Amino acid sequence: MEACNREYNELPKVLLLKPPPDYALFGDECFPSTKFQFLKAWESTLRLDQFLKTHAQSVQAILSSGGAPVTAEIIRLMPALRMVMTTSAGLNHIDMAECRRRGITIANAGNVFSEDVADLAVGLLIDVLRSISASDRHVRQGLWANKGDYPLGCKLGGKRVGIVGLGSIGSLVAKRLEAFGCSISYNSRKKKPSVLYPFYSNVYELAANTDILIICCGLTDETRHMINNEVLSALGKEGVVINIGRGAIIDEKELVRCLVQGEIKGAGLDVFENEPDVPKEFSALDNVVLSPHCAVFTWETFKDRQKLVVENLEAFFSNKPLLTEVVDD
Amino acid sequence: MEACNREYNELPKVLLLKPPPDYALFGDECFPSTKFQFLKAWESTLRLDQFLKTHAQSVQAILSSGGAPVTAEIIRLMPALRMVMTTSAGLNHIDMAECRRRGITIANAGNVFSEDVADLAVGLLIDVLRSISASDRHVRQGLWANKGDYPLGCKLGGKRVGIVGLGSIGSLVAKRLEAFGCSISYNSRKKKPSVLYPFYSNVYELAANTDILIICCGLTDETRHMINNEVLSALGKEGVVINIGRGAIIDEKELVRCLVQGEIKGAGLDVFENEPDVPKEFSALDNVVLSPHCAVFTWETFKDRQKLVVENLEAFFSNKPLLTEVVDD
């Protein structure tokens, strides 16, 4: 037993600043490994800076999640730190400049979430066109028997779909919608030489030439409020917007106005500018489907991600290539 | 003008017993043709039998919809009747035996609805797995901001989907779900030699070997209550049922019990045994999505069907092959 403990104590140390969301859902043993051990900062009675100083020489990696930023200050307290693993796809909670300066390796969740996000985008789109949530309310409220049929919906086949951001998620959305008989075009920073879908260099032109916009890009200074009044007008009265990117990519006030006034047909939204607060006007509208930023929320993918986290950390400590290392453009 | 009227009056006559549902949605001119004229029984002051006797020698075709049965009695009053066109895919409102005896040609809506039905099946499935309608309620009720995230959903990719009835609709469902990374198997009356998906000769075996059952078959004596307690038990606690066939294919009481007791995971239902009455237990459940038998309800498909009806009637009166003639097995 003593030998066993000594062996465990000699394992490389991975710092956890806060419990990852997985702990609440799957318990504390959801990143099991015999090749490293976790140091759980929140279990210590020490203040965080004292805790970090105590372990400064031994922490080789941090496992981070969105709610626990890895700041330059924290990085500087960890001279032995060589790797940051994050459970998210996004990196905006990590001081990338400081990591680069120090030569710290970064790995993220890669594309592990992409299929789930693409599935939800398609689900939201079918829901908006065919009024699934709205007609489910119609049935639950007893209106079918008392007031009759729900109004006609719109057919998905034959629709011209514009994908905004044709990365991993956008490509999977396109693949799915081709099977429904949609025609695909896209906008992204650059035309992709290997992609045959028609490319529009700006999102206004894309909106003017499509029936449906699906927002699959990240939030940057360039994409903030990119879907504005002009773009929504170009999409037009029969147009539908789906957003599984980030809320602030759409000018939400304009979107509310367009939906209320019938200037576009409908919207399916997984993300909002000030989530979890959602504009109260949405709740009164039947032409919008509201999803609580849960595009990545499936058991299977959380499990796959846990496996990926462990495999990346084990690969790092074994000097093997990481599975999802973040490499600068 | 007089010449014009005479010409119109000489056009072959198509009997309408009741206004088709299309009239309420699209107006009286939704089956336009210069090659035939409609006789509208409901516009006459005569009793139906008198009206039919008056026009007995001139009615060559009937345009029928589900709400206006074409009985043997009606057929016998129309000695000149040579064709029945129905706006539905189903034929159960037409006395087929009498039509056969008289050599009356039948045409139906063919597969014009199949894509819409397949789209709704996939939409219901994504909704059940990812809780779109339920989490939309969560957001609309303000629970996201006050109570936090909606529970994790299930991933669609990798699921084993069993299609019950691999006809036009079932095949389109399969094609769509392949794009999501599902594996397909099926049950039908006979194994289809040209289909590569694994075949199960009974639905119990199919349920025992799949995660999701999608009911795409018609209602017959053989399929009534085919999805019973045994089949639902074989599907199991993680299983999902989607029904876009007919309500009575599922033993609805058993389905309610299984959903309430968690013996299956969820259901997406467009059809019900006693629609538009829906078991009240459903309305209290978050693991069921309720759709008011609107799988074929899209503007585009209604328009396509109107065109198809006119083209079939015009082909008939021009002695050309029909587009969607019903031919006995």
Chai-1 contact restraints between the chains, C-beta under 6 A:
chainA,res_idxA,chainB,res_idxB,connection_type,confidence,min_distance_angstrom,max_distance_angstrom,comment,restraint_id
A,E115,B,G157,contact,1.0,0.0,6.0,A-B,restraint_1
A,D116,B,K155,contact,1.0,0.0,6.0,A-B,restraint_2
A,D119,B,I126,contact,1.0,0.0,6.0,A-B,restraint_3
A,D119,B,L156,contact,1.0,0.0,6.0,A-B,restraint_4
A,L120,B,R130,contact,1.0,0.0,6.0,A-B,restraint_5
A,G123,B,I126,contact,1.0,0.0,6.0,A-B,restraint_6
A,G123,B,R130,contact,1.0,0.0,6.0,A-B,restraint_7
A,G123,B,I132,contact,1.0,0.0,6.0,A-B,restraint_8
A,I126,B,G123,contact,1.0,0.0,6.0,A-B,restraint_9
A,D127,B,I132,contact,1.0,0.0,6.0,A-B,restraint_10
A,R130,B,L120,contact,1.0,0.0,6.0,A-B,restraint_11
A,R130,B,G123,contact,1.0,0.0,6.0,A-B,restraint_12
A,I132,B,G123,contact,1.0,0.0,6.0,A-B,restraint_13
A,I132,B,D127,contact,1.0,0.0,6.0,A-B,restraint_14
A,S133,B,S133,contact,1.0,0.0,6.0,A-B,restraint_15
A,S133,B,D136,contact,1.0,0.0,6.0,A-B,restraint_16
A,S135,B,S291,contact,1.0,0.0,6.0,A-B,restraint_17
A,S135,B,P292,contact,1.0,0.0,6.0,A-B,restraint_18
A,D136,B,S133,contact,1.0,0.0,6.0,A-B,restraint_19
A,D136,B,V289,contact,1.0,0.0,6.0,A-B,restraint_20
A,D136,B,L290,contact,1.0,0.0,6.0,A-B,restraint_21
A,V139,B,V278,contact,1.0,0.0,6.0,A-B,restraint_22
A,V139,B,L290,contact,1.0,0.0,6.0,A-B,restraint_23
A,V139,B,P292,contact,1.0,0.0,6.0,A-B,restraint_24
A,R140,B,S283,contact,1.0,0.0,6.0,A-B,restraint_25
A,W144,B,P276,contact,1.0,0.0,6.0,A-B,restraint_26
A,W144,B,P292,contact,1.0,0.0,6.0,A-B,restraint_27
A,A145,B,P276,contact,1.0,0.0,6.0,A-B,restraint_28
A,A145,B,D277,contact,1.0,0.0,6.0,A-B,restraint_29
A,Y150,B,P292,contact,1.0,0.0,6.0,A-B,restraint_30
A,Y150,B,C294,contact,1.0,0.0,6.0,A-B,restraint_31
A,L152,B,F297,contact,1.0,0.0,6.0,A-B,restraint_32
A,L152,B,T298,contact,1.0,0.0,6.0,A-B,restraint_33
A,L152,B,W299,contact,1.0,0.0,6.0,A-B,restraint_34
A,G153,B,F297,contact,1.0,0.0,6.0,A-B,restraint_35
A,G153,B,T298,contact,1.0,0.0,6.0,A-B,restraint_36
A,C154,B,T298,contact,1.0,0.0,6.0,A-B,restraint_37
A,K155,B,D116,contact,1.0,0.0,6.0,A-B,restraint_38
A,K155,B,T298,contact,1.0,0.0,6.0,A-B,restraint_39
A,K155,B,E300,contact,1.0,0.0,6.0,A-B,restraint_40
A,K155,B,T301,contact,1.0,0.0,6.0,A-B,restraint_41
A,L156,B,D119,contact,1.0,0.0,6.0,A-B,restraint_42
A,G157,B,E115,contact,1.0,0.0,6.0,A-B,restraint_43
A,K175,B,A179,contact,1.0,0.0,6.0,A-B,restraint_44
A,R176,B,A179,contact,1.0,0.0,6.0,A-B,restraint_45
A,A179,B,K175,contact,1.0,0.0,6.0,A-B,restraint_46
A,A179,B,R176,contact,1.0,0.0,6.0,A-B,restraint_47
A,A179,B,A179,contact,1.0,0.0,6.0,A-B,restraint_48
A,P276,B,W144,contact,1.0,0.0,6.0,A-B,restraint_49
A,P276,B,A145,contact,1.0,0.0,6.0,A-B,restraint_50
A,D277,B,A145,contact,1.0,0.0,6.0,A-B,restraint_51
A,V278,B,V139,contact,1.0,0.0,6.0,A-B,restraint_52
A,S283,B,R140,contact,1.0,0.0,6.0,A-B,restraint_53
A,V289,B,D136,contact,1.0,0.0,6.0,A-B,restraint_54
A,L290,B,D136,contact,1.0,0.0,6.0,A-B,restraint_55
A,L290,B,V139,contact,1.0,0.0,6.0,A-B,restraint_56
A,S291,B,S135,contact,1.0,0.0,6.0,A-B,restraint_57
A,P292,B,S135,contact,1.0,0.0,6.0,A-B,restraint_58
A,P292,B,V139,contact,1.0,0.0,6.0,A-B,restraint_59
A,P292,B,W144,contact,1.0,0.0,6.0,A-B,restraint_60
A,P292,B,Y150,contact,1.0,0.0,6.0,A-B,restraint_61
A,C294,B,Y150,contact,1.0,0.0,6.0,A-B,restraint_62
A,F297,B,L152,contact,1.0,0.0,6.0,A-B,restraint_63
A,F297,B,G153,contact,1.0,0.0,6.0,A-B,restraint_64
A,T298,B,L152,contact,1.0,0.0,6.0,A-B,restraint_65
A,T298,B,G153,contact,1.0,0.0,6.0,A-B,restraint_66
A,T298,B,C154,contact,1.0,0.0,6.0,A-B,restraint_67
A,T298,B,K155,contact,1.0,0.0,6.0,A-B,restraint_68
A,W299,B,L152,contact,1.0,0.0,6.0,A-B,restraint_69
A,E300,B,K155,contact,1.0,0.0,6.0,A-B,restraint_70
A,T301,B,K155,contact,1.0,0.0,6.0,A-B,restraint_71
